[in-house]
Amino acid sequence: MKIKNLPIAFLSTFIILSPAYSQKKTKPDPLKAEVVSSVDSRFEALTDLSDKIWSFEEIAFQETQSAAALSDYAESLGFRVTRGVAEIPTAFVAEYGSGSPIIGILGEFDALPGLSQNTVPTKSPLHEGAPGHGCGHNLFGVASLGAAAAIKDLIDEGKIKGTVRFYGTPAEEKFFGKLWMIRAGLFDDVDVMMDWHPAAETKTAVQKGLALVDFQVEFYGQAAHASADPWNGRSAADALELYTTGINYYREHIKPTVRIHYHIQDAGQVVNVVPDYSRIWVRVRDSSREGLEPVWKQVEKMASGAAILANVDYKVSLISGIHEILVNRTGSAALQKNLETLGPITYTEEEQVFAKKIQESTEKPQIGLVSEIKPMEETEEHSMGGSTDVGDVSYVVPTIRLSATTAPNGTPWHSWAVVASGGMSIGHKGMAYAAKALSMTMVDLFQSAELREAVKEEFKEKKGDYVYKGIVPDGPPPINSNLQ
């Protein structure tokens, strides 16, 4: 094969791709080479965009600057952008092309409260008490948009046909914005959805995670002087304490797959007043929606017992809830092949030193960054870990998921260590890698009707006769509620 007359951009891609292809004795796919080159050509712009979102430090439903930066960039590339979808000011859809197939890709961009951090390998807040991207969402939305842009280039050049659609999805960390986007029907016509998440390793994401539900309990009592006439008071704080005590005793009698968390939001304002109001946010998780429901209902019911004991009134309000992920192994297998083609991310000595310093600071083994490509895992019946509203999307449209290395192995997630890595070259490399792997798999989906149908067939088989119903209250999203 003569390669000396090929364009330089293609040559650089061929060098990256050729080892895996030579092992299989097949030629590199020129369209996949093109999307890799496309991501590389935009690397500086994507990095700048990611760093901007990293610096904005915006939390759920408040991602005004982040959503604007992403949607403006998409529009500058020629995407048709619809802002403020599903009654959410920071949700948007960016689309390019026309007709079928429609391949979607998800992008998140919200931060977490209290995790502000500089790009140094020891804990050092950039803005004391401010939010930070402790889940790497500054990288998430940008990589997905970068992948969509690479596909847009192929559509623009007439090399593939169909529609690529990027979804800007806010509030994943708290309220689960995708639930309202699903309710608005924004995913109904999509053939296949792509998704990824920053991680400490690079692999196809084939575990289900946990279903969960969030609800708020409020107790209403009678205020009184805490010393002069406490007998005239009925303490809402007492009810809250009795409630959490009941929850904690209940832990002995739930399955190992269940998780219960709570956040006390209000237990009174001053010490010398019997508080007449208290409020707590409660979260229940399990490995499936089916297993979640009885625990959820029992924990809700316990609020009535606490209210009786404290002689107060109470109110339970649903916030939202999400499904576990409906894993699609057919699509994941196609993604796995592209990971093996790309190979692992390579790191400089300086990046490994940075990573090991983070591991030292968080008291983890100092093994540095790990991004080797392992065989696709088996999907566990009760896989643990976190939760995501991508689970609900996966019950509406078949969804293929990726994890890409953006932080050192073993370090705590939702912590300053992830923020530090996501604002420098370690995170940037993971972002670019994710964009390449996702866009390569999207090429497969656009080119192969057979693959699309196989992905859809697995989706239908696994979903069976289950009728999806989102765990979301009536009315608009809680943009400006006291839940913030």
N, C-alpha and C positions, 0 to 999 in steps of 0.2 A: 504493500500500500504506500502510495506517495503522499506525504503530508506537507512537503515544503511549500506548496502553493496555497495552502489553506490560510484563511485570515488569522491574524495574531490572536484575536479573542478566542477563536475556536481552538487554536493550538494550545492555549493555556488550559482550556477546559479539557481537551483531549489528554493532556498530561495528567490531570486529576483523575479522569475517568478510566484511562486505558488499562491499569492493572486489573481491575475487577472484570472488565470486559474481556481482556485477553485470557483470563482463567476460563471463561465460559466460551471462548473462541467465537465471539460475536462482535459485530461492529458497534461502536458507540452510537446511541440515538442522537442524531443531529439536533432535534428539537430540545432534548434534555440538555445537550451541550449549550444550546442557545439560552435557555432560561438560567442556567448557572452563570453564564457570561453576563446576562442581564442583571442579575443580583450583584455580581462583582462590580459592574459599571456604576451601579447606584449606591455602592457601599458607603461612600462618604456622606451622601444625602440621607441615607437611612440611619446612619450613626448619629448624624446631627439631629435628626427628628427624634430618635430614641432618647438622646441626652436632654433635649428640650422637655420631653414628657417626664423624664426622671427628675428634672429640676422643678417642674410645676407642683409635684407632690399633692395631687388632688384626690380626694376620697370619693366614695360612692355617691353618684348623682350630682357631684359638684365638679366634674371633670371638664369644665367649660373650655379652658385653654387647650387641654389635651385633645378633646374631640375636634376642636377647631383646627389644630395643627394637622391632625391626620386627615380630616375631610378636605381641608384646603390643599394638602399635598396630592391627594387622590384627584381632586378637580384639576390641578395643574397638569396632571398626566393625561387628562382627557376623559376620566371617569364621569359618569352621570351620578351626581351626588344628591341624595334626598336626606335632609337633616331633620332632626326632631321627630323621628318616627316613634310610634307606639306611645305617644304622649310623654316621651322622655326627651328633654331638651338636648341631652348629650348622646343620644343614640342616633345612628345614621346608617345609610346603606349607600355603597358606591359600586356602580355597575358598568361593565363594558361589554360590547358585543350585542348579539341578538340571537334569538331562537334557542333551540336545544342543541346539546345538553346545557343545563344550568348547573355549574359547579360553584358552590359557595365556600367561603373561608371565614372563620371567626377571628376577631381581634378584640382584646381587652386592654384597658389603659388606666384602671383605678389603682390608687395606692392604699396603704394601711395607716391608721392613726399611730402617732408616737414613734415612728421608726426612722426618722430623718437621720442620715448618715453621710459622711464625706467618703470620697473614694480612697480610703486608707484601710489597711488590714487590722486595725484595732478600733474598738468602739469610740466614735467621735461624731456626735450629732452635727449636721450642717446647720440646722435651725432647731434649737432646743425645743422639744415637745411637739415638733411638726411631724406631718406624715412622711412616709418614705415607701419606696417600691420594694417591700420585703417579699413580694411574690414575683417580681420581675415583669410586671405587666407593661412597663415602659418598653420592654423588648418585644413583648407578645404582639401587640397591635401592629407595631412597625414591621416585624418579620412577615406577618400574614399579609399586610399590604404590599410589602416587597415581592412576595410570591405572586399575589394577584397582578401586580404591575408587569412581572415577567410573562405571565400568561396573556395579559393585555397586548404586549408587544407582538406575540405570535398571532393573535386574532387580527391585529392591525395590519400585519404583513400577509394575511390570508393563508397562513400555514395551518391553522386549526379553525374550526367553526363552532359557534355556540356563544354562551354568556358566562363571564366570570363575575362573581358578586362578592364583594367584601362587606362584612357586617361589623360595624363599630358598636360593640356591646358594653355598656357601662355597668357599674355597680355589681361586679361579680363577687366582691369580697363581703358584701353585707346584705343587699336586698335581692340580688339575682335578677338583673335587668332583662336577661333573655326570656324570663317568664312572660313579661308583658309584650315582648317582641313576638313570642310564639302566639300569644292571645290575639295579637293584631294580624296574624296570618302571614307574617313576613317570610316564613320558611316553607310555606305550603307547596311551592312549585319547584323547589330545589331537588335535583337528582341525587347529588352526593355532597356532603359537607366535609371540609377539612378543618382540622384544629390542631393546636400544639400547646405546650406549656413549658416555660423555663424549668430546669431541673438540675440535679447534680450528676446526671448520667444521660447518655444519648441512646434512645431505643424507641421502638414502637410502643405506644401506650395501650396495653391490652388488659388492664385491670379495671374493675368496675367502680372502685371508690365507694362512697357511702351516700345513701339517701339521707335527707335531713328535713326537719321542720323547725321553723322559728316562730315563737309566739311570745306575747307580752302579757304579764299578769300585773294588775294594779289592785292595790288594797286601799280602802277608804274607811277611816276611823273618825275619832273625835279628838281635836286638840285640847290640851290642858296644860297647866303649869306642872312641870315635871317634879317639883318639890312641894309646892303649896297645896295642890289638890289633884294629885295624879289619879285619884279614884274617879274623877270626872272625865278622865281620858280613856279612849280606846285606841290602842297603838297600832297603826298600820305597819310600823317597823317590827312589832312583835309578830304579826302575821307573816311578814316576809321571812323572818328568822325561823319560824316554825315550818314554813314552806320549804326552805332550803334544807332544814334538818330532815324533813320527810324525804326529800329527793335523795339525800346522801345515805339514808338508811335503805332506800329502795335499790341502791346500787348493788347490794348483795344478791338481789333476786332477779337480775336481768342477765341476758346472755352475753358472752364475752365480745360479741360483735357490736354491742350497743355502746354508745357514748352519750353522756349527758353533760352539758355545759350551761353555765348561767353567768349573767353579768348584772350585778346590782346597780341600777341606774339612779335610784333615789331612795334613801332610807331616812329622810328627815334632814333638816337644815341646821339646827342648833341643838346643843345638848340639853338645854333647860326647857324644852317643849316636847310634850308627848306628840309625836308626829301623826298627823291625820291622813297622810298620803305616803305610799311607797310604791316602787315600780321595779320590776325585774324582767330582763330579757332571758328567755330559756330556749335552748337548742337541744333537740334530741336527734341522734343519728343511729342508723343501722345499715347493714350491708344491702338491704333491699327495701323498697317502698312497702312491701307486704309485711316485713318484719318490724318496720318502723311504726306502723299505725297503732298497734295495741299499746306499745310503750308510750307513745305520744299521748294517747287518750288517758292513760293512767296518770301520767305526770300532770296533765291538765286537771284531772279530777281531784288530785291532791290539794289543789289551791282552795277548793271548797272546804276541805277539812281544816286547813290553816285559818281560814276566815272564821269558821265556827269557833275554833279554840281561842282566837283573839277577839271574838265578838265584833267583827268588822264586816263590811261588804267587800266584794271583789268583782273584778271583770277580767276575762281572758279575751285577747284579741290576736287573731292570726296575722302574722307578718308575711311569711311566704315559706315555701318548702320546695325541695328539689328531689328528683329521681337519681338513682344510681345510673351508671353509664351502660347503655346497651352496646356492648363491644361488637365490632364488625371485624372478624378475623380475615375475611377475604380481602377487604381493603387494606388491612394492616400488612398482609403478606406482600402486596404490591409495594407498599411503603418500605417494608423491610429490604426488599431488593435494591431500592434506591439508596438506602442507608449504606448497604454493603458496597454499592458502587462508589459512593462518595468517600467512604472510609472515615476514620475518626478525625476529629479536630486536632490540629497540632498547636502546641503552645511553646512560647519562648521560655527561656530560663527565668526571666524576670516575672513572668506570669505564674510560673510554678512556685517561685519564692513568695509571691503575694498570697497565693492560695494556701501554702503551708503556714504562713504567718496567721492567716484567718483561722486555720484549724488549730493552731497553738492557742490563739486568743479565746477560742470557744471550747478548748479542752477536748479536741478530737484528734485521732491519729493523723500525723502529718504525712499524708500520702500524696498530697497535691491533687491536681485535676485529673479526672478519669473520664475518657470519652470513647473507649473502645466499643465497637459494634458487636454486641452479643446476639446469638440466635433469638428469634422471637419467643417470648415466654408463653407458658400455658396460662390461660385465664383461670384464676382461682374462683371457687364458688363464693367464698367470703373474703374478698380482698379488702384490706383495710386502707388507711391513709386518709386523705382529705375528701372533700366534696366539691362539686362544681355544677353550675347550671347548664353546662354542656350536656350533662346527663339528660335533661329535658329535651334539648335539641336532638339528641340521639334517639329519642322515642318518636320524633316527628319526621326525621330524615336520616338515612344511614350516614354515620359519621366515622371518619378515619382520624386517628389521633397520634401525635408524636410528642416525645419528650426530648429536649436538647439541652446539653450541658451549658449552664450559664453561671455556675457557682461551684466552689470546691466540694468534693465528696464528703458527706458526713456532717456538714455544718447545719445548724438549725435553720429550717425554713421559717418564713414570716419573722425574720430577724434582721438586725443591722448588717450581718454578714452578706446576705443576699443583696441588700441595697448597695453596699460597697462594690460588689462584683458587677452588678448590673449597670453601673455608671462608668465602667472602664472597659478595657479591651477584652477581658474574659467574657463579659456579657455580650459585647459587640460581636465577637466571633460566633457565639452560640446563636445570636439573632440571625446572622448571615447564613449560617449552616441550616437553620430551620427553614428560612426562606427558600433555599436551594432544594432541600428534601421535599418540602411541600409542593413547590412548583413542578418538580420532576414527576411527582405522583399525580398531580393534576394533568400533566401531559398524558400520562397513561389513561386517565379517565376520559379526557377529551378524545383521544385516538381510538379507544377500544369500547365499542358498544357492548361487547361480550363481558368485559370487566364490569362495566356499570350495571349490567343486568345481574351478574353474579353477586355483586355487592347488595343490590336491592333484594335479591332472592333470600340471602342470609338474613337481612333486616326483617323481611316479612315472616320468615320461619321463626326467628327468635322472639319477635313481638307477639306472634300468634294472634289470639283473639282479644288481647289486652287493649282496652280503649284508653288512650292517654287522656288524663285530666290533670291540668296543672294545679299545684297547691298554691293558690293565689287568691287573695280576697277580692271581692267585687270593688269596683271603683278604680280611680286612677292610681298610678304608681305613687309611692310615698315620698315624693320629691322634697316637700317642705314640712314633714310631720315631726312630732316630738320624738319619733324613733331615732332621729339623728343624734 
